[in-house]
Amino acid sequence: MEKQLTQEETVTKVLLALESIRPFLNKDGGDIELIDVREHTVLVKLHGNCNGCPMSFSTMKLGVENTVKQFAPEITEVLAVE
């Protein structure tokens, strides 16, 4: 039987994922902040040039969400909040 991860373990994996993509966001004058992890959803806030950028949807889906899912497969969705 598969062991259920604790909320803390999931948050740690999500933070590691965000740290791994932060340099790419910083390079374009942006940043990302973890707001919350709820069930299988991660809420983040984009800062700097990433906030309101026309490419931010692609950045979220292709970059952030894919990376988070690689680090924490239990996560099914990453949403940006204002």
PDB file with one MODEL, atoms N, CA, C and O in Angstrom:
MODEL        1
ATOM      1  N   MET A   1       0.836  -1.190   0.000  1.00  0.00           N
ATOM      2  CA  MET A   1       0.000   0.000   0.000  1.00  0.00           C
ATOM      3  C   MET A   1       0.879   1.252   0.000  1.00  0.00           C
ATOM      4  O   MET A   1       1.850   1.338   0.753  1.00  0.00           O
ATOM      5  N   GLU A   2       0.532   2.217  -0.847  1.00  0.00           N
ATOM      6  CA  GLU A   2       1.333   3.423  -0.990  1.00  0.00           C
ATOM      7  C   GLU A   2       1.138   4.350   0.203  1.00  0.00           C
ATOM      8  O   GLU A   2       0.016   4.587   0.652  1.00  0.00           O
ATOM      9  N   LYS A   3       2.254   4.868   0.705  1.00  0.00           N
ATOM     10  CA  LYS A   3       2.224   5.761   1.866  1.00  0.00           C
ATOM     11  C   LYS A   3       1.707   7.139   1.449  1.00  0.00           C
ATOM     12  O   LYS A   3       2.147   7.696   0.444  1.00  0.00           O
ATOM     13  N   GLN A   4       0.782   7.676   2.219  1.00  0.00           N
ATOM     14  CA  GLN A   4       0.285   9.023   1.983  1.00  0.00           C
ATOM     15  C   GLN A   4       1.349  10.034   2.423  1.00  0.00           C
ATOM     16  O   GLN A   4       1.908   9.927   3.514  1.00  0.00           O
ATOM     17  N   LEU A   5       1.614  10.999   1.570  1.00  0.00           N
ATOM     18  CA  LEU A   5       2.566  12.048   1.930  1.00  0.00           C
ATOM     19  C   LEU A   5       1.900  13.040   2.872  1.00  0.00           C
ATOM     20  O   LEU A   5       0.700  13.299   2.782  1.00  0.00           O
ATOM     21  N   THR A   6       2.696  13.583   3.769  1.00  0.00           N
ATOM     22  CA  THR A   6       2.156  14.621   4.639  1.00  0.00           C
ATOM     23  C   THR A   6       2.124  15.942   3.874  1.00  0.00           C
ATOM     24  O   THR A   6       2.812  16.099   2.865  1.00  0.00           O
ATOM     25  N   GLN A   7       1.340  16.867   4.347  1.00  0.00           N
ATOM     26  CA  GLN A   7       1.268  18.205   3.748  1.00  0.00           C
ATOM     27  C   GLN A   7       2.658  18.834   3.730  1.00  0.00           C
ATOM     28  O   GLN A   7       3.046  19.483   2.759  1.00  0.00           O
ATOM     29  N   GLU A   8       3.395  18.634   4.811  1.00  0.00           N
ATOM     30  CA  GLU A   8       4.733  19.220   4.925  1.00  0.00           C
ATOM     31  C   GLU A   8       5.677  18.657   3.860  1.00  0.00           C
ATOM     32  O   GLU A   8       6.468  19.399   3.278  1.00  0.00           O
ATOM     33  N   GLU A   9       5.597  17.350   3.604  1.00  0.00           N
ATOM     34  CA  GLU A   9       6.443  16.730   2.575  1.00  0.00           C
ATOM     35  C   GLU A   9       6.107  17.283   1.188  1.00  0.00           C
ATOM     36  O   GLU A   9       7.002  17.553   0.387  1.00  0.00           O
ATOM     37  N   THR A  10       4.829  17.447   0.917  1.00  0.00           N
ATOM     38  CA  THR A  10       4.412  17.987  -0.370  1.00  0.00           C
ATOM     39  C   THR A  10       4.879  19.427  -0.529  1.00  0.00           C
ATOM     40  O   THR A  10       5.392  19.797  -1.585  1.00  0.00           O
ATOM     41  N   VAL A  11       4.711  20.237   0.502  1.00  0.00           N
ATOM     42  CA  VAL A  11       5.152  21.640   0.452  1.00  0.00           C
ATOM     43  C   VAL A  11       6.656  21.711   0.210  1.00  0.00           C
ATOM     44  O   VAL A  11       7.115  22.540  -0.575  1.00  0.00           O
ATOM     45  N   THR A  12       7.421  20.861   0.868  1.00  0.00           N
ATOM     46  CA  THR A  12       8.877  20.841   0.686  1.00  0.00           C
ATOM     47  C   THR A  12       9.231  20.540  -0.770  1.00  0.00           C
ATOM     48  O   THR A  12      10.106  21.190  -1.342  1.00  0.00           O
ATOM     49  N   LYS A  13       8.557  19.562  -1.369  1.00  0.00           N
ATOM     50  CA  LYS A  13       8.824  19.215  -2.767  1.00  0.00           C
ATOM     51  C   LYS A  13       8.437  20.355  -3.705  1.00  0.00           C
ATOM     52  O   LYS A  13       9.135  20.622  -4.683  1.00  0.00           O
ATOM     53  N   VAL A  14       7.340  21.019  -3.410  1.00  0.00           N
ATOM     54  CA  VAL A  14       6.901  22.158  -4.237  1.00  0.00           C
ATOM     55  C   VAL A  14       7.923  23.296  -4.135  1.00  0.00           C
ATOM     56  O   VAL A  14       8.269  23.908  -5.146  1.00  0.00           O
ATOM     57  N   LEU A  15       8.400  23.578  -2.934  1.00  0.00           N
ATOM     58  CA  LEU A  15       9.399  24.631  -2.750  1.00  0.00           C
ATOM     59  C   LEU A  15      10.685  24.310  -3.520  1.00  0.00           C
ATOM     60  O   LEU A  15      11.292  25.204  -4.110  1.00  0.00           O
ATOM     61  N   LEU A  16      11.097  23.049  -3.515  1.00  0.00           N
ATOM     62  CA  LEU A  16      12.281  22.644  -4.287  1.00  0.00           C
ATOM     63  C   LEU A  16      12.055  22.858  -5.773  1.00  0.00           C
ATOM     64  O   LEU A  16      12.959  23.303  -6.479  1.00  0.00           O
ATOM     65  N   ALA A  17      10.866  22.547  -6.252  1.00  0.00           N
ATOM     66  CA  ALA A  17      10.529  22.758  -7.660  1.00  0.00           C
ATOM     67  C   ALA A  17      10.608  24.240  -8.016  1.00  0.00           C
ATOM     68  O   ALA A  17      11.176  24.609  -9.043  1.00  0.00           O
ATOM     69  N   LEU A  18      10.033  25.089  -7.158  1.00  0.00           N
ATOM     70  CA  LEU A  18      10.051  26.526  -7.422  1.00  0.00           C
ATOM     71  C   LEU A  18      11.473  27.075  -7.405  1.00  0.00           C
ATOM     72  O   LEU A  18      11.816  27.942  -8.208  1.00  0.00           O
ATOM     73  N   GLU A  19      12.301  26.569  -6.487  1.00  0.00           N
ATOM     74  CA  GLU A  19      13.704  26.999  -6.438  1.00  0.00           C
ATOM     75  C   GLU A  19      14.431  26.617  -7.728  1.00  0.00           C
ATOM     76  O   GLU A  19      15.308  27.349  -8.187  1.00  0.00           O
ATOM     77  N   SER A  20      14.068  25.475  -8.312  1.00  0.00           N
ATOM     78  CA  SER A  20      14.756  25.020  -9.525  1.00  0.00           C
ATOM     79  C   SER A  20      14.412  25.881 -10.739  1.00  0.00           C
ATOM     80  O   SER A  20      15.214  25.979 -11.668  1.00  0.00           O
ATOM     81  N   ILE A  21      13.237  26.506 -10.747  1.00  0.00           N
ATOM     82  CA  ILE A  21      12.863  27.351 -11.894  1.00  0.00           C
ATOM     83  C   ILE A  21      13.045  28.844 -11.626  1.00  0.00           C
ATOM     84  O   ILE A  21      12.958  29.658 -12.546  1.00  0.00           O
ATOM     85  N   ARG A  22      13.294  29.197 -10.384  1.00  0.00           N
ATOM     86  CA  ARG A  22      13.465  30.611 -10.029  1.00  0.00           C
ATOM     87  C   ARG A  22      14.552  31.306 -10.867  1.00  0.00           C
ATOM     88  O   ARG A  22      14.326  32.437 -11.298  1.00  0.00           O
ATOM     89  N   PRO A  23      15.716  30.692 -11.118  1.00  0.00           N
ATOM     90  CA  PRO A  23      16.748  31.385 -11.917  1.00  0.00           C
ATOM     91  C   PRO A  23      16.254  31.792 -13.313  1.00  0.00           C
ATOM     92  O   PRO A  23      16.653  32.837 -13.827  1.00  0.00           O
ATOM     93  N   PHE A  24      15.401  30.985 -13.919  1.00  0.00           N
ATOM     94  CA  PHE A  24      14.877  31.309 -15.243  1.00  0.00           C
ATOM     95  C   PHE A  24      13.941  32.521 -15.170  1.00  0.00           C
ATOM     96  O   PHE A  24      13.946  33.375 -16.056  1.00  0.00           O
ATOM     97  N   LEU A  25      13.151  32.582 -14.115  1.00  0.00           N
ATOM     98  CA  LEU A  25      12.248  33.724 -13.931  1.00  0.00           C
ATOM     99  C   LEU A  25      13.046  34.983 -13.588  1.00  0.00           C
ATOM    100  O   LEU A  25      12.761  36.068 -14.095  1.00  0.00           O
ATOM    101  N   ASN A  26      14.052  34.822 -12.717  1.00  0.00           N
ATOM    102  CA  ASN A  26      14.891  35.959 -12.318  1.00  0.00           C
ATOM    103  C   ASN A  26      15.614  36.556 -13.521  1.00  0.00           C
ATOM    104  O   ASN A  26      15.791  37.771 -13.605  1.00  0.00           O
ATOM    105  N   LYS A  27      16.031  35.696 -14.453  1.00  0.00           N
ATOM    106  CA  LYS A  27      16.754  36.141 -15.643  1.00  0.00           C
ATOM    107  C   LYS A  27      15.927  37.143 -16.451  1.00  0.00           C
ATOM    108  O   LYS A  27      16.477  38.047 -17.081  1.00  0.00           O
ATOM    109  N   ASP A  28      14.598  36.976 -16.428  1.00  0.00           N
ATOM    110  CA  ASP A  28      13.702  37.876 -17.150  1.00  0.00           C
ATOM    111  C   ASP A  28      13.117  38.962 -16.245  1.00  0.00           C
ATOM    112  O   ASP A  28      12.160  39.639 -16.621  1.00  0.00           O
ATOM    113  N   GLY A  29      13.692  39.127 -15.056  1.00  0.00           N
ATOM    114  CA  GLY A  29      13.232  40.177 -14.143  1.00  0.00           C
ATOM    115  C   GLY A  29      11.987  39.808 -13.352  1.00  0.00           C
ATOM    116  O   GLY A  29      11.281  40.685 -12.857  1.00  0.00           O
ATOM    117  N   GLY A  30      11.714  38.504 -13.231  1.00  0.00           N
ATOM    118  CA  GLY A  30      10.535  38.056 -12.494  1.00  0.00           C
ATOM    119  C   GLY A  30      10.898  37.189 -11.316  1.00  0.00           C
ATOM    120  O   GLY A  30      12.072  36.932 -11.048  1.00  0.00           O
ATOM    121  N   ASP A  31       9.871  36.740 -10.614  1.00  0.00           N
ATOM    122  CA  ASP A  31      10.068  35.842  -9.483  1.00  0.00           C
ATOM    123  C   ASP A  31       8.734  35.147  -9.213  1.00  0.00           C
ATOM    124  O   ASP A  31       7.706  35.488  -9.797  1.00  0.00           O
ATOM    125  N   ILE A  32       8.779  34.172  -8.320  1.00  0.00           N
ATOM    126  CA  ILE A  32       7.574  33.406  -7.989  1.00  0.00           C
ATOM    127  C   ILE A  32       7.539  33.167  -6.491  1.00  0.00           C
ATOM    128  O   ILE A  32       8.579  32.970  -5.862  1.00  0.00           O
ATOM    129  N   GLU A  33       6.345  33.183  -5.924  1.00  0.00           N
ATOM    130  CA  GLU A  33       6.156  32.995  -4.479  1.00  0.00           C
ATOM    131  C   GLU A  33       5.085  31.923  -4.268  1.00  0.00           C
ATOM    132  O   GLU A  33       4.034  31.949  -4.908  1.00  0.00           O
ATOM    133  N   LEU A  34       5.361  30.994  -3.379  1.00  0.00           N
ATOM    134  CA  LEU A  34       4.362  29.990  -3.004  1.00  0.00           C
ATOM    135  C   LEU A  34       3.360  30.635  -2.059  1.00  0.00           C
ATOM    136  O   LEU A  34       3.736  31.193  -1.028  1.00  0.00           O
ATOM    137  N   ILE A  35       2.079  30.555  -2.417  1.00  0.00           N
ATOM    138  CA  ILE A  35       1.025  31.110  -1.569  1.00  0.00           C
ATOM    139  C   ILE A  35       0.421  30.007  -0.702  1.00  0.00           C
ATOM    140  O   ILE A  35       0.268  30.179   0.508  1.00  0.00           O
ATOM    141  N   ASP A  36       0.078  28.874  -1.319  1.00  0.00           N
ATOM    142  CA  ASP A  36      -0.572  27.798  -0.559  1.00  0.00           C
ATOM    143  C   ASP A  36      -0.525  26.496  -1.349  1.00  0.00           C
ATOM    144  O   ASP A  36      -0.399  26.494  -2.573  1.00  0.00           O
ATOM    145  N   VAL A  37      -0.628  25.398  -0.623  1.00  0.00           N
ATOM    146  CA  VAL A  37      -0.811  24.075  -1.222  1.00  0.00           C
ATOM    147  C   VAL A  37      -2.089  23.527  -0.612  1.00  0.00           C
ATOM    148  O   VAL A  37      -2.167  23.300   0.595  1.00  0.00           O
ATOM    149  N   ARG A  38      -3.099  23.313  -1.466  1.00  0.00           N
ATOM    150  CA  ARG A  38      -4.403  22.815  -1.021  1.00  0.00           C
ATOM    151  C   ARG A  38      -4.717  21.534  -1.763  1.00  0.00           C
ATOM    152  O   ARG A  38      -4.811  21.530  -2.990  1.00  0.00           O
ATOM    153  N   GLU A  39      -4.880  20.445  -1.026  1.00  0.00           N
ATOM    154  CA  GLU A  39      -5.159  19.149  -1.655  1.00  0.00           C
ATOM    155  C   GLU A  39      -4.117  18.881  -2.732  1.00  0.00           C
ATOM    156  O   GLU A  39      -2.947  18.649  -2.428  1.00  0.00           O
ATOM    157  N   HIS A  40      -4.543  18.913  -3.990  1.00  0.00           N
ATOM    158  CA  HIS A  40      -3.645  18.619  -5.108  1.00  0.00           C
ATOM    159  C   HIS A  40      -3.383  19.855  -5.961  1.00  0.00           C
ATOM    160  O   HIS A  40      -2.979  19.743  -7.118  1.00  0.00           O
ATOM    161  N   THR A  41      -3.615  21.034  -5.387  1.00  0.00           N
ATOM    162  CA  THR A  41      -3.462  22.293  -6.112  1.00  0.00           C
ATOM    163  C   THR A  41      -2.452  23.191  -5.408  1.00  0.00           C
ATOM    164  O   THR A  41      -2.446  23.314  -4.183  1.00  0.00           O
ATOM    165  N   VAL A  42      -1.602  23.811  -6.214  1.00  0.00           N
ATOM    166  CA  VAL A  42      -0.616  24.761  -5.704  1.00  0.00           C
ATOM    167  C   VAL A  42      -1.020  26.157  -6.167  1.00  0.00           C
ATOM    168  O   VAL A  42      -1.343  26.364  -7.337  1.00  0.00           O
ATOM    169  N   LEU A  43      -0.999  27.107  -5.240  1.00  0.00           N
ATOM    170  CA  LEU A  43      -1.272  28.504  -5.563  1.00  0.00           C
ATOM    171  C   LEU A  43       0.032  29.285  -5.465  1.00  0.00           C
ATOM    172  O   LEU A  43       0.725  29.231  -4.450  1.00  0.00           O
ATOM    173  N   VAL A  44       0.358  30.010  -6.528  1.00  0.00           N
ATOM    174  CA  VAL A  44       1.582  30.806  -6.560  1.00  0.00           C
ATOM    175  C   VAL A  44       1.249  32.221  -7.002  1.00  0.00           C
ATOM    176  O   VAL A  44       0.189  32.480  -7.572  1.00  0.00           O
ATOM    177  N   LYS A  45       2.170  33.124  -6.728  1.00  0.00           N
ATOM    178  CA  LYS A  45       2.033  34.508  -7.183  1.00  0.00           C
ATOM    179  C   LYS A  45       3.283  34.856  -7.977  1.00  0.00           C
ATOM    180  O   LYS A  45       4.406  34.644  -7.520  1.00  0.00           O
ATOM    181  N   LEU A  46       3.069  35.393  -9.176  1.00  0.00           N
ATOM    182  CA  LEU A  46       4.179  35.845 -10.006  1.00  0.00           C
ATOM    183  C   LEU A  46       4.499  37.286  -9.659  1.00  0.00           C
ATOM    184  O   LEU A  46       3.598  38.095  -9.436  1.00  0.00           O
ATOM    185  N   HIS A  47       5.788  37.606  -9.613  1.00  0.00           N
ATOM    186  CA  HIS A  47       6.238  38.955  -9.253  1.00  0.00           C
ATOM    187  C   HIS A  47       7.091  39.546 -10.365  1.00  0.00           C
ATOM    188  O   HIS A  47       7.533  38.841 -11.272  1.00  0.00           O
ATOM    189  N   GLY A  48       7.311  40.844 -10.276  1.00  0.00           N
ATOM    190  CA  GLY A  48       8.191  41.534 -11.216  1.00  0.00           C
ATOM    191  C   GLY A  48       7.643  41.484 -12.631  1.00  0.00           C
ATOM    192  O   GLY A  48       6.440  41.632 -12.849  1.00  0.00           O
ATOM    193  N   ASN A  49       8.536  41.274 -13.589  1.00  0.00           N
ATOM    194  CA  ASN A  49       8.137  41.256 -14.996  1.00  0.00           C
ATOM    195  C   ASN A  49       7.210  40.095 -15.329  1.00  0.00           C
ATOM    196  O   ASN A  49       6.516  40.143 -16.344  1.00  0.00           O
ATOM    197  N   CYS A  50       7.181  39.057 -14.504  1.00  0.00           N
ATOM    198  CA  CYS A  50       6.307  37.912 -14.768  1.00  0.00           C
ATOM    199  C   CYS A  50       4.838  38.255 -14.515  1.00  0.00           C
ATOM    200  O   CYS A  50       3.949  37.687 -15.149  1.00  0.00           O
ATOM    201  N   ASN A  51       4.585  39.172 -13.601  1.00  0.00           N
ATOM    202  CA  ASN A  51       3.218  39.549 -13.257  1.00  0.00           C
ATOM    203  C   ASN A  51       2.610  40.354 -14.393  1.00  0.00           C
ATOM    204  O   ASN A  51       3.058  41.464 -14.680  1.00  0.00           O
ATOM    205  N   GLY A  52       1.591  39.800 -15.041  1.00  0.00           N
ATOM    206  CA  GLY A  52       0.917  40.495 -16.128  1.00  0.00           C
ATOM    207  C   GLY A  52       1.586  40.348 -17.485  1.00  0.00           C
ATOM    208  O   GLY A  52       1.101  40.904 -18.471  1.00  0.00           O
ATOM    209  N   CYS A  53       2.683  39.615 -17.556  1.00  0.00           N
ATOM    210  CA  CYS A  53       3.370  39.389 -18.826  1.00  0.00           C
ATOM    211  C   CYS A  53       2.484  38.546 -19.740  1.00  0.00           C
ATOM    212  O   CYS A  53       1.850  37.600 -19.273  1.00  0.00           O
ATOM    213  N   PRO A  54       2.428  38.871 -21.041  1.00  0.00           N
ATOM    214  CA  PRO A  54       1.616  38.079 -21.970  1.00  0.00           C
ATOM    215  C   PRO A  54       2.039  36.604 -22.018  1.00  0.00           C
ATOM    216  O   PRO A  54       1.232  35.736 -22.350  1.00  0.00           O
ATOM    217  N   MET A  55       3.287  36.329 -21.691  1.00  0.00           N
ATOM    218  CA  MET A  55       3.782  34.949 -21.713  1.00  0.00           C
ATOM    219  C   MET A  55       3.558  34.225 -20.383  1.00  0.00           C
ATOM    220  O   MET A  55       3.916  33.054 -20.254  1.00  0.00           O
ATOM    221  N   SER A  56       2.977  34.900 -19.403  1.00  0.00           N
ATOM    222  CA  SER A  56       2.871  34.295 -18.071  1.00  0.00           C
ATOM    223  C   SER A  56       2.011  33.036 -18.064  1.00  0.00           C
ATOM    224  O   SER A  56       2.263  32.130 -17.270  1.00  0.00           O
ATOM    225  N   PHE A  57       0.995  32.958 -18.937  1.00  0.00           N
ATOM    226  CA  PHE A  57       0.178  31.735 -18.989  1.00  0.00           C
ATOM    227  C   PHE A  57       1.039  30.561 -19.438  1.00  0.00           C
ATOM    228  O   PHE A  57       0.986  29.485 -18.843  1.00  0.00           O
ATOM    229  N   SER A  58       1.832  30.768 -20.488  1.00  0.00           N
ATOM    230  CA  SER A  58       2.736  29.708 -20.962  1.00  0.00           C
ATOM    231  C   SER A  58       3.770  29.361 -19.907  1.00  0.00           C
ATOM    232  O   SER A  58       4.079  28.190 -19.683  1.00  0.00           O
ATOM    233  N   THR A  59       4.301  30.389 -19.262  1.00  0.00           N
ATOM    234  CA  THR A  59       5.282  30.160 -18.196  1.00  0.00           C
ATOM    235  C   THR A  59       4.669  29.287 -17.102  1.00  0.00           C
ATOM    236  O   THR A  59       5.303  28.351 -16.616  1.00  0.00           O
ATOM    237  N   MET A  60       3.428  29.604 -16.721  1.00  0.00           N
ATOM    238  CA  MET A  60       2.760  28.839 -15.667  1.00  0.00           C
ATOM    239  C   MET A  60       2.541  27.393 -16.086  1.00  0.00           C
ATOM    240  O   MET A  60       2.922  26.477 -15.358  1.00  0.00           O
ATOM    241  N   LYS A  61       1.930  27.173 -17.250  1.00  0.00           N
ATOM    242  CA  LYS A  61       1.553  25.824 -17.667  1.00  0.00           C
ATOM    243  C   LYS A  61       2.764  25.003 -18.076  1.00  0.00           C
ATOM    244  O   LYS A  61       2.917  23.869 -17.622  1.00  0.00           O
ATOM    245  N   LEU A  62       3.629  25.551 -18.924  1.00  0.00           N
ATOM    246  CA  LEU A  62       4.742  24.781 -19.464  1.00  0.00           C
ATOM    247  C   LEU A  62       5.922  24.715 -18.511  1.00  0.00           C
ATOM    248  O   LEU A  62       6.562  23.671 -18.384  1.00  0.00           O
ATOM    249  N   GLY A  63       6.214  25.815 -17.846  1.00  0.00           N
ATOM    250  CA  GLY A  63       7.375  25.851 -16.967  1.00  0.00           C
ATOM    251  C   GLY A  63       7.066  25.449 -15.547  1.00  0.00           C
ATOM    252  O   GLY A  63       7.546  24.426 -15.058  1.00  0.00           O
ATOM    253  N   VAL A  64       6.267  26.255 -14.891  1.00  0.00           N
ATOM    254  CA  VAL A  64       6.019  26.073 -13.461  1.00  0.00           C
ATOM    255  C   VAL A  64       5.241  24.787 -13.190  1.00  0.00           C
ATOM    256  O   VAL A  64       5.684  23.957 -12.397  1.00  0.00           O
ATOM    257  N   GLU A  65       4.087  24.612 -13.837  1.00  0.00           N
ATOM    258  CA  GLU A  65       3.245  23.446 -13.538  1.00  0.00           C
ATOM    259  C   GLU A  65       3.966  22.136 -13.858  1.00  0.00           C
ATOM    260  O   GLU A  65       3.927  21.200 -13.059  1.00  0.00           O
ATOM    261  N   ASN A  66       4.621  22.061 -15.014  1.00  0.00           N
ATOM    262  CA  ASN A  66       5.336  20.825 -15.358  1.00  0.00           C
ATOM    263  C   ASN A  66       6.449  20.519 -14.369  1.00  0.00           C
ATOM    264  O   ASN A  66       6.639  19.365 -13.986  1.00  0.00           O
ATOM    265  N   THR A  67       7.182  21.540 -13.954  1.00  0.00           N
ATOM    266  CA  THR A  67       8.279  21.329 -13.002  1.00  0.00           C
ATOM    267  C   THR A  67       7.744  20.889 -11.648  1.00  0.00           C
ATOM    268  O   THR A  67       8.281  19.964 -11.040  1.00  0.00           O
ATOM    269  N   VAL A  68       6.692  21.541 -11.173  1.00  0.00           N
ATOM    270  CA  VAL A  68       6.101  21.162  -9.886  1.00  0.00           C
ATOM    271  C   VAL A  68       5.616  19.712  -9.936  1.00  0.00           C
ATOM    272  O   VAL A  68       5.826  18.958  -8.987  1.00  0.00           O
ATOM    273  N   LYS A  69       4.976  19.321 -11.024  1.00  0.00           N
ATOM    274  CA  LYS A  69       4.468  17.944 -11.155  1.00  0.00           C
ATOM    275  C   LYS A  69       5.609  16.927 -11.196  1.00  0.00           C
ATOM    276  O   LYS A  69       5.448  15.801 -10.727  1.00  0.00           O
ATOM    277  N   GLN A  70       6.756  17.312 -11.750  1.00  0.00           N
ATOM    278  CA  GLN A  70       7.915  16.418 -11.750  1.00  0.00           C
ATOM    279  C   GLN A  70       8.423  16.187 -10.332  1.00  0.00           C
ATOM    280  O   GLN A  70       8.753  15.059  -9.963  1.00  0.00           O
ATOM    281  N   PHE A  71       8.486  17.241  -9.546  1.00  0.00           N
ATOM    282  CA  PHE A  71       8.968  17.148  -8.171  1.00  0.00           C
ATOM    283  C   PHE A  71       7.916  16.537  -7.244  1.00  0.00           C
ATOM    284  O   PHE A  71       8.247  15.789  -6.324  1.00  0.00           O
ATOM    285  N   ALA A  72       6.642  16.865  -7.497  1.00  0.00           N
ATOM    286  CA  ALA A  72       5.543  16.429  -6.624  1.00  0.00           C
ATOM    287  C   ALA A  72       4.397  15.894  -7.491  1.00  0.00           C
ATOM    288  O   ALA A  72       3.450  16.624  -7.781  1.00  0.00           O
ATOM    289  N   PRO A  73       4.479  14.628  -7.904  1.00  0.00           N
ATOM    290  CA  PRO A  73       3.467  14.057  -8.808  1.00  0.00           C
ATOM    291  C   PRO A  73       2.048  14.080  -8.247  1.00  0.00           C
ATOM    292  O   PRO A  73       1.083  13.960  -9.002  1.00  0.00           O
ATOM    293  N   GLU A  74       1.912  14.232  -6.941  1.00  0.00           N
ATOM    294  CA  GLU A  74       0.579  14.286  -6.334  1.00  0.00           C
ATOM    295  C   GLU A  74      -0.156  15.589  -6.666  1.00  0.00           C
ATOM    296  O   GLU A  74      -1.370  15.685  -6.486  1.00  0.00           O
ATOM    297  N   ILE A  75       0.578  16.580  -7.145  1.00  0.00           N
ATOM    298  CA  ILE A  75      -0.022  17.870  -7.525  1.00  0.00           C
ATOM    299  C   ILE A  75      -0.621  17.731  -8.934  1.00  0.00           C
ATOM    300  O   ILE A  75       0.029  17.232  -9.853  1.00  0.00           O
ATOM    301  N   THR A  76      -1.867  18.182  -9.080  1.00  0.00           N
ATOM    302  CA  THR A  76      -2.520  18.094 -10.386  1.00  0.00           C
ATOM    303  C   THR A  76      -2.669  19.438 -11.070  1.00  0.00           C
ATOM    304  O   THR A  76      -2.918  19.496 -12.274  1.00  0.00           O
ATOM    305  N   GLU A  77      -2.517  20.536 -10.306  1.00  0.00           N
ATOM    306  CA  GLU A  77      -2.755  21.851 -10.894  1.00  0.00           C
ATOM    307  C   GLU A  77      -1.956  22.918 -10.164  1.00  0.00           C
ATOM    308  O   GLU A  77      -1.801  22.873  -8.943  1.00  0.00           O
ATOM    309  N   VAL A  78      -1.449  23.883 -10.934  1.00  0.00           N
ATOM    310  CA  VAL A  78      -0.773  25.047 -10.373  1.00  0.00           C
ATOM    311  C   VAL A  78      -1.504  26.280 -10.893  1.00  0.00           C
ATOM    312  O   VAL A  78      -1.649  26.464 -12.101  1.00  0.00           O
ATOM    313  N   LEU A  79      -1.961  27.115  -9.974  1.00  0.00           N
ATOM    314  CA  LEU A  79      -2.717  28.312 -10.341  1.00  0.00           C
ATOM    315  C   LEU A  79      -1.998  29.563  -9.854  1.00  0.00           C
ATOM    316  O   LEU A  79      -1.433  29.591  -8.761  1.00  0.00           O
ATOM    317  N   ALA A  80      -2.033  30.601 -10.693  1.00  0.00           N
ATOM    318  CA  ALA A  80      -1.472  31.897 -10.303  1.00  0.00           C
ATOM    319  C   ALA A  80      -2.583  32.735  -9.683  1.00  0.00           C
ATOM    320  O   ALA A  80      -3.695  32.786 -10.208  1.00  0.00           O
ATOM    321  N   VAL A  81      -2.282  33.385  -8.575  1.00  0.00           N
ATOM    322  CA  VAL A  81      -3.238  34.277  -7.921  1.00  0.00           C
ATOM    323  C   VAL A  81      -2.693  35.697  -8.002  1.00  0.00           C
ATOM    324  O   VAL A  81      -1.487  35.906  -8.138  1.00  0.00           O
ATOM    325  N   GLU A  82      -3.591  36.663  -7.916  1.00  0.00           N
ATOM    326  CA  GLU A  82      -3.179  38.081  -7.967  1.00  0.00           C
ATOM    327  C   GLU A  82      -2.734  38.543  -6.603  1.00  0.00           C
ATOM    328  O   GLU A  82      -2.351  39.701  -6.438  1.00  0.00           O
TER     329      GLU A  82
ENDMDL
END
